[in-house]
């Protein structure tokens, strides 16, 4: 979570509003989701070449997490937050 983000915030995964308790919990300064999230890694040479030539597309999961909160009375959006595995 961004530094200074309060406990009261709006959370979105892929643009869909998430609900505290059922979709995620706040543990310290981390959001822990009830379902696994994934970020597409970098493309290798062959995958990039197949995309460039139009032979194949990419269908890997690429979840994005955005939060909306208030800082000094203004609405602040933190977009594309990094995903970290539990551990």
ROKOL-731996 format. One record per residue: residue number from 1; residue in one letter; z, x, y of N, C-alpha, C in turn. Coordinates in steps of 0.001 Angstrom, whole numbers, plus 500000, padded with zeros to 6 digits. Atoms other than C-alpha are relative to their C-alpha. Layout:
<pts>
PT,pos,code,n.pz,n.px,n.py,ca.pz,ca.px,ca.py,c.pz,c.px,c.py
PT,NUM,a,Z,X,Y,Z,X,Y,Z,X,Y
...
</pts>
This chain:
<pts>
PT,pos,code,n.pz,n.px,n.py,ca.pz,ca.px,ca.py,c.pz,c.px,c.py
PT,1,x,500000,500845,498822,500000,500000,500000,500000,500890,501241
PT,2,x,499983,499226,498762,499385,501204,503533,501419,500129,500545
PT,3,x,498685,499784,499424,502404,502670,505278,500251,498996,501105
PT,4,x,499650,500962,498969,504174,500125,507429,499629,498568,499670
PT,5,x,500339,501373,500381,502835,497085,505562,501280,499297,499558
PT,6,x,498772,500712,500371,505631,494502,505306,499883,499347,498630
PT,7,x,499996,500688,501280,506619,492645,502166,499234,498689,500031
PT,8,x,500726,501258,499848,504984,489476,503541,498545,500307,500319
PT,9,x,501402,499675,499799,501234,489845,503108,499109,499107,499160
PT,10,x,501009,500709,500776,498050,488235,501822,499265,501041,499159
PT,11,x,500658,499064,500905,496437,489898,498807,498748,499338,499432
PT,12,x,501273,500489,500518,492815,489512,497717,499447,501002,498997
PT,13,x,500722,499175,500976,491023,490841,494623,498586,499437,499936
PT,14,x,501401,500415,499967,487232,490693,494909,499803,498776,500895
PT,15,x,500137,501081,499034,487674,488318,497858,500725,498720,499640
PT,16,x,499283,501196,500442,489829,485820,495922,501492,500193,500260
PT,17,x,498570,499919,499660,493361,485136,497229,500843,500047,498735
PT,18,x,499078,499849,501117,496092,486247,494834,501369,499482,500429
PT,19,x,498706,500594,499705,499555,484682,494588,501119,500858,499415
PT,20,x,498844,499206,500439,502819,486624,494414,500713,499273,498871
PT,21,x,499283,500569,501135,504649,486078,491150,499086,499703,498830
PT,22,x,500899,500332,501111,501733,484731,489116,498862,501015,499851
PT,23,x,501107,499051,500068,498959,487222,489999,500443,501454,500189
PT,24,x,499515,498645,499750,500952,490239,491197,501473,499958,500391
PT,25,x,498642,499827,499485,504435,491514,491993,500004,501260,500855
PT,26,x,499848,498846,499136,505483,493970,494671,501157,500827,499459
PT,27,x,498982,499088,500511,507365,496927,493164,500042,501219,500908
PT,28,x,499932,498923,499018,508473,499268,495917,498843,499874,500964
PT,29,x,501175,500061,499128,505295,500109,497816,498710,499866,499197
PT,30,x,501171,500194,500865,502949,499231,494919,499854,498529,499634
PT,31,x,500302,501326,500535,501271,495979,493954,499692,500177,498526
PT,32,x,500245,499945,501435,501378,495444,490189,499397,498660,499594
PT,33,x,500731,501219,500335,498826,492940,488919,500227,499600,498558
PT,34,x,499778,500523,501346,499188,490706,485880,498792,500217,499091
PT,35,x,501184,499714,500814,495642,491551,484736,499503,501400,500349
PT,36,x,500495,498652,499714,493972,494938,484446,498855,499967,501020
PT,37,x,501067,499843,499014,491768,496033,487355,499281,501308,499715
PT,38,x,500784,498795,500287,488995,498619,487133,499099,500329,501179
PT,39,x,500909,499526,498958,486937,500689,489530,498896,500778,499306
PT,40,x,501132,499304,500597,483453,501860,488598,500039,501454,500420
PT,41,x,500006,498573,499710,483330,505629,488347,498670,500427,500593
PT,42,x,501256,499499,499446,480617,507840,489752,498907,499930,498934
PT,43,x,501127,500114,500916,477181,507508,488226,499518,501379,499582
PT,44,x,500580,498760,500493,475853,510286,486035,498512,500043,500313
PT,45,x,501409,499803,499677,472350,511667,486411,499110,498954,499339
PT,46,x,500884,500921,500730,470735,509482,483705,500191,498567,500464
PT,47,x,499742,501364,499528,472406,506296,484913,499387,499816,501397
PT,48,x,500581,500059,498666,471400,507044,488511,498477,499917,499920
PT,49,x,501455,499988,500146,467822,507801,487411,499489,498652,499503
PT,50,x,500439,501299,500510,467558,504534,485428,500103,498928,501075
PT,51,x,499897,500935,498880,468789,502608,488498,498861,500216,500989
PT,52,x,501045,499654,499040,466333,504430,490747,498634,499525,499530
PT,53,x,501285,500402,500559,463415,503707,488415,499927,498504,499696
PT,54,x,499985,501440,500256,464472,500080,487980,500015,499651,498527
PT,55,x,499962,500231,501441,464896,500464,484223,501233,499188,499624
PT,56,x,498744,500677,500341,468507,499280,484130,500829,499817,501255
PT,57,x,499053,500222,498909,471175,497913,486422,501362,500507,499592
PT,58,x,498640,499613,500335,474856,498611,486541,500848,498738,499932
PT,59,x,499208,501202,500218,477197,495994,485171,501457,500327,499729
PT,60,x,498606,499622,500191,480493,497834,485162,500869,499243,500993
PT,61,x,499057,500661,499094,483568,496245,486683,500301,500918,501170
PT,62,x,499676,499249,498802,484284,497321,490211,500870,499121,500898
PT,63,x,499079,500862,499266,487350,495450,491462,500397,500638,501327
PT,64,x,499511,499528,498702,488368,495724,495107,501256,499229,500367
PT,65,x,498738,500599,499579,491839,495060,496476,500103,500148,501514
PT,66,x,499832,500025,498552,492339,494057,500107,501314,499298,500310
PT,67,x,498795,500701,499562,495555,493125,501891,499895,499720,501498
PT,68,x,499953,500404,498601,496114,491339,505190,501472,499857,500376
PT,69,x,498617,500085,499546,499362,491753,507121,500033,500096,501521
PT,70,x,499845,499939,498546,500717,491721,510668,500753,501266,500386
PT,71,x,499342,498818,499439,501605,494850,512631,499971,499842,501508
PT,72,x,499862,500145,498553,502899,494555,516190,499271,498757,500511
PT,73,x,500586,501269,499596,501688,490958,516345,498510,499850,499736
PT,74,x,501441,500073,500280,498124,491789,515293,499762,499898,498503
PT,75,x,500407,500129,501402,496405,490884,512041,499239,501272,499601
PT,76,x,500589,498740,500461,495528,494075,510119,499490,499812,498575
PT,77,x,500580,500090,501332,493238,494324,507094,499851,501412,499434
PT,78,x,500191,498744,500728,493465,497195,504605,499063,499675,498844
PT,79,x,501028,500362,500961,490323,497109,502479,499704,501137,499028
PT,80,x,500388,499013,500997,489280,498870,499283,501117,500943,499624
PT,81,x,498856,499156,500338,492746,500121,498397,499791,500681,498647
PT,82,x,500181,499283,501267,492878,502734,495617,500741,499316,498852
PT,83,x,499371,500538,501211,493684,501600,492067,500633,501150,499250
PT,84,x,499285,498983,500774,496254,503573,490090,500457,499378,498696
PT,85,x,499506,500529,501274,497057,503142,486403,501524,500001,499978
PT,86,x,498540,500018,500175,500613,502212,485449,500417,501201,499170
PT,87,x,499560,498888,500828,502638,505022,484062,501059,500754,500567
</pts>
